Amino acid sequence: MTRRWKNRPEGSTWGDFGPDDQRGRLNLLTPERTIRAVSEVKSGKTFCLSLPLELPGGNLLNQNRQPPVRHVTRRKENHPNVNYPFSLEHPSFVDVVCDDAVTIFTQYSTQWDAFAHVGQSFDADGDGVPEPVYYNGFRGGVDVIGPDHEDGPAARALGIENMAESCVQGRGVMVDLHARFGAERKLVGYDDLLAVMDSDGVTVEEGDMLCLHTGYADSILKMSGNPDPKVLHHGYAVLNGRDDRLLKWLEDSGIAVLIADNYAVEQVQGPLSGCAHCAAMPLHQACLFRLGIHLGELWHLTPLNDWLKANKRFRFLLTAPPLRLTGSFGSPVTPVATV
């Protein structure tokens, strides 16, 4: 087996699905588990789990990301292609057409993170010098390239198209953190998560797609594009990525993906006293870099969660492929749950 690395992070899945694997734990979404997921469909009712992609609104949540901007294509004499006759040369044609384009930040609203989204400075080749590395040993500057490269910016490996090609269909499992912790900011660790799951009778099996309902996205929806910065940055539950027992549980649980209706799934951490090499996003490091678990963020889970609670259920069929956008570091997604 030819590998790109001599050292792999402790507890990682690098190489477990093959030396060139770019899907990580999506490999656990086997045909047998798809059949298991389909068996959760009892009523045929469906739920759209995406926010409108112009939300949250503005750039208060992340100053580097902006709402979509719509453009129209142009026809003859630079006329906008809206309500435009299909053919000026043949006025007998009755068709009128509209055609547009959108400039979109791929991780502005409801989204998937690709493995190329977050890596680590890590000594994968054993030469004693850390370098930018991503899941399964793919290299920054070689496999993930910037705009200074003639083919960049792009993920030559670990782009979101690998996720799209897997189809991302399996059994979703809902954990309702909002019912326990409400609208206040709460760092949810291992004990908190397991207590909620135990109280609600929620179990997770290998290959499940874990969804965390906090109420955050529903609050954003109700703000109608004018978000409250206090809520954006200080409201609702988030996972505590510095809880080592929580990270070990994610490793041992066998979940295929991790999804939340909040921003980033975890609390983005500040500097830690006495630590010279700490991660600001330790859960991202664990999932995207080490374990091969894609992260879904800003999903609209409240209507589905409410239905599941009312019907004493926590499992459902989830279908959620991203855009097949070759080389992208992330993608909008319009997930569909079927119950």
C-alpha positions in Angstrom: 0.0 0.0 0.0 1.4 3.4 -1.0 0.6 6.1 1.5 1.2 9.9 1.5 2.1 9.8 5.2 4.4 8.0 7.6 2.7 9.4 10.7 -1.0 9.6 11.2 -2.8 11.4 14.0 -3.6 9.3 17.0 -7.0 7.7 16.8 -7.5 8.7 13.2 -9.2 6.7 10.4 -6.4 7.6 7.9 -5.9 4.6 5.6 -8.8 2.6 7.2 -10.9 3.0 4.0 -8.0 2.7 1.6 -4.8 4.8 1.0 -6.5 7.1 -1.5 -9.9 7.4 0.3 -11.6 10.8 0.1 -15.0 9.9 1.6 -14.1 8.9 5.2 -17.0 7.7 7.2 -19.4 8.1 4.3 -18.1 4.7 3.4 -20.3 3.4 6.3 -23.4 4.4 4.3 -23.6 0.9 2.7 -26.5 -0.4 0.6 -27.6 -2.4 3.7 -27.7 0.7 5.8 -29.7 2.5 3.1 -32.3 -0.2 3.2 -32.3 0.2 7.0 -32.9 3.9 6.6 -35.7 3.4 4.1 -37.5 1.2 6.7 -37.9 4.3 8.8 -40.4 5.8 6.3 -43.9 5.2 7.7 -46.0 8.2 6.6 -44.2 9.5 3.5 -44.2 13.0 5.0 -41.2 15.1 3.9 -39.3 18.0 5.4 -37.0 20.5 3.8 -34.1 21.0 6.2 -32.5 24.0 4.5 -32.8 27.6 5.4 -33.5 30.0 2.6 -29.9 30.5 1.3 -30.1 34.3 1.8 -30.2 33.8 5.5 -28.9 34.6 8.1 -28.6 37.9 6.3 -25.7 40.4 6.2 -22.2 39.3 7.4 -22.5 39.6 11.1 -22.2 35.8 11.6 -19.0 35.6 9.5 -17.5 38.7 8.1 -15.8 36.8 5.3 -19.1 35.4 3.9 -21.8 37.4 2.2 -25.4 36.7 1.1 -26.0 35.5 -2.5 -26.1 38.2 -5.2 -28.3 37.6 -8.2 -27.4 38.6 -11.8 -29.3 38.2 -15.0 -27.8 37.1 -18.3 -27.9 39.4 -21.3 -29.3 39.1 -24.8 -29.0 41.2 -27.9 -28.2 44.8 -27.4 -27.5 44.1 -23.8 -31.1 43.6 -22.9 -31.6 41.7 -19.6 -32.8 38.2 -20.1 -36.0 38.6 -18.1 -39.4 38.3 -19.8 -37.4 38.3 -23.0 -38.8 37.0 -26.3 -37.3 33.7 -27.2 -36.5 34.9 -30.7 -36.6 38.4 -32.1 -35.9 37.0 -35.6 -39.0 34.9 -35.4 -41.8 37.0 -33.8 -44.3 34.2 -34.4 -42.7 32.3 -31.4 -44.7 33.1 -28.3 -42.1 32.0 -25.7 -40.6 34.5 -23.3 -37.7 33.5 -21.1 -35.9 34.4 -17.9 -32.3 33.3 -17.1 -30.1 34.3 -14.2 -26.8 33.6 -12.4 -25.9 33.8 -8.7 -22.7 34.7 -6.9 -22.9 32.5 -3.8 -20.6 31.9 -0.8 -20.7 28.1 -0.5 -20.8 28.1 3.3 -22.9 31.1 4.0 -26.1 29.3 4.9 -27.2 25.6 5.2 -24.1 23.8 4.2 -21.7 20.8 4.2 -18.0 21.2 5.0 -15.7 19.3 2.7 -12.6 17.6 4.2 -10.6 20.2 2.4 -12.2 22.9 4.6 -10.1 22.4 7.7 -6.7 20.7 8.1 -3.9 20.9 10.5 -0.2 21.8 10.6 1.1 18.3 11.2 4.2 16.3 10.5 2.8 13.6 8.3 6.0 12.6 6.5 8.1 12.2 9.6 10.7 14.8 8.7 10.2 16.7 12.0 8.6 19.7 10.2 4.8 20.2 10.5 3.2 21.2 7.2 -0.5 21.9 6.1 -2.1 18.5 5.9 -5.7 17.4 5.4 -7.7 14.1 5.9 -5.8 10.9 4.9 -2.6 12.8 4.4 -3.5 15.0 1.4 -1.2 18.1 1.3 -1.7 21.8 1.3 0.0 23.3 -1.7 -0.1 20.0 -3.6 -3.6 18.6 -3.2 -5.3 21.7 -1.8 -4.1 24.8 -3.8 -4.6 28.5 -3.5 -5.4 31.3 -5.9 -1.7 31.8 -6.6 -1.6 28.5 -8.4 -2.6 28.5 -12.1 -5.3 25.9 -11.4 -6.4 27.4 -8.1 -8.0 27.9 -5.8 -9.2 24.3 -5.6 -9.2 21.1 -3.8 -7.5 18.6 -6.2 -8.4 16.1 -3.6 -11.0 16.1 -0.8 -13.3 18.4 -2.8 -17.0 18.4 -2.0 -17.7 16.5 -5.2 -16.6 13.3 -3.5 -19.4 13.7 -1.0 -21.9 14.4 -3.8 -20.9 11.3 -5.7 -21.6 9.2 -2.6 -25.3 10.5 -2.7 -25.4 10.9 1.1 -28.4 8.9 2.0 -28.9 7.1 5.2 -30.7 7.0 8.6 -30.9 10.3 10.4 -31.0 10.4 14.2 -32.3 13.5 16.0 -31.1 14.7 19.4 -33.1 17.6 20.9 -30.7 19.8 22.8 -33.0 22.8 22.7 -35.6 21.0 24.8 -33.1 20.6 27.6 -31.0 23.8 27.3 -33.3 26.4 25.8 -32.1 29.5 24.0 -29.1 30.3 26.3 -25.5 29.6 25.2 -24.5 26.2 26.6 -21.3 24.3 25.9 -22.5 20.7 25.6 -20.0 18.1 26.6 -20.0 14.4 26.8 -22.1 14.2 30.0 -24.7 16.6 28.7 -25.1 14.9 25.3 -25.4 11.4 26.8 -27.8 12.6 29.5 -30.1 14.1 26.8 -29.9 10.9 24.7 -30.5 8.7 27.7 -33.5 10.8 28.9 -35.1 10.8 25.4 -34.3 7.1 24.6 -32.2 8.0 21.6 -29.6 5.5 20.5 -26.9 5.8 17.8 -25.6 2.9 15.7 -22.7 2.7 13.2 -23.5 4.5 10.0 -26.1 6.8 11.5 -26.3 10.5 10.5 -26.4 12.4 13.8 -28.5 15.6 13.9 -28.4 18.1 16.8 -31.4 20.4 17.2 -30.6 23.5 19.2 -33.2 26.0 17.9 -30.6 28.3 16.5 -31.6 28.1 12.8 -35.3 28.6 13.7 -34.4 31.8 15.5 -32.4 33.0 12.4 -35.4 32.3 10.2 -37.7 34.3 12.5 -35.3 37.3 12.3 -36.1 37.6 8.5 -32.6 38.6 7.4 -31.9 41.1 10.2 -30.1 38.9 12.7 -29.3 39.9 16.3 -25.5 39.7 16.9 -26.1 38.7 20.5 -28.1 35.7 19.5 -25.7 34.9 16.6 -22.6 34.7 18.8 -24.0 34.0 22.3 -27.2 32.0 22.0 -28.2 28.4 21.9 -26.3 25.2 22.5 -23.0 24.3 20.9 -20.7 21.3 21.4 -17.6 21.7 23.5 -14.8 20.6 21.2 -12.3 20.7 24.1 -14.1 17.9 25.9 -11.9 14.9 25.2 -14.5 12.4 26.2 -17.0 13.9 23.7 -14.4 13.7 20.9 -13.7 10.1 21.9 -17.4 9.3 21.8 -17.6 10.7 18.3 -14.7 8.5 17.4 -16.3 5.4 19.0 -19.9 6.0 18.0 -19.4 5.2 14.3 -21.6 8.0 13.1 -21.2 8.7 9.4 -21.7 12.5 9.6 -22.4 15.2 12.2 -25.1 17.8 11.6 -26.4 20.8 13.7 -28.7 23.7 13.1 -26.2 26.1 14.6 -23.1 27.8 13.3 -20.0 25.6 13.3 -21.6 22.8 15.4 -19.1 23.6 18.1 -18.0 26.7 20.0 -15.2 28.4 18.2 -12.5 28.6 20.9 -10.3 31.4 22.1 -6.6 30.9 23.0 -6.1 28.4 25.8 -3.7 29.4 28.6 -0.5 27.5 28.6 -1.1 25.8 25.2 1.2 26.7 22.4 -0.4 24.4 19.8 -4.2 24.4 20.4 -6.9 24.4 17.9 -9.5 27.1 17.7 -11.9 24.5 16.3 -11.0 21.3 18.0 -14.1 19.4 16.9 -13.5 20.4 13.3 -10.0 19.1 13.7 -11.3 15.8 15.1 -14.0 15.3 12.5 -12.7 16.7 9.2 -9.0 16.2 9.7 -8.7 13.1 11.9 -11.9 10.9 11.7 -13.3 11.7 8.2 -16.7 12.9 9.5 -18.3 15.6 7.4 -20.0 18.5 9.3 -23.3 20.0 8.3 -24.1 23.5 9.7 -27.1 25.8 9.9 -29.6 23.2 9.0 -33.3 24.0 9.7 -34.2 21.1 12.0 -37.1 22.5 14.1 -40.2 21.4 12.1 -38.8 17.9 11.7 -37.7 17.7 15.4 -41.2 18.8 16.5 -42.9 16.1 14.3 -40.6 13.4 15.6 -41.2 14.4 19.3 -45.0 14.5 18.7 -44.8 11.0 17.1 -42.4 9.6 19.7 -39.7 8.9 17.1 -36.1 10.0 16.6 -35.1 8.2 13.4 -35.8 9.1 9.8 -34.6 8.7 6.2 -32.1 11.5 5.3 -31.1 12.4 1.8 -28.5 15.3 1.6 -26.0 15.4 -1.3 -24.2 18.7 -1.8 -23.6 20.3 -5.1 -21.3 18.3 -7.3 -19.0 21.3 -7.5 -15.5 19.9 -8.3 -12.8 21.2 -6.1 -14.9 23.2 -3.7 -14.2 23.4 0.0 -17.9 23.3 0.9 -21.3 23.5 -0.5 -24.9 24.6 0.0 -27.3 21.8 0.6 -31.0 21.3 0.5 -31.5 18.2 2.7 -34.7 16.2 2.7 -36.0 14.1 5.6 -38.7 11.5 5.0 -40.6 10.0 8.0 
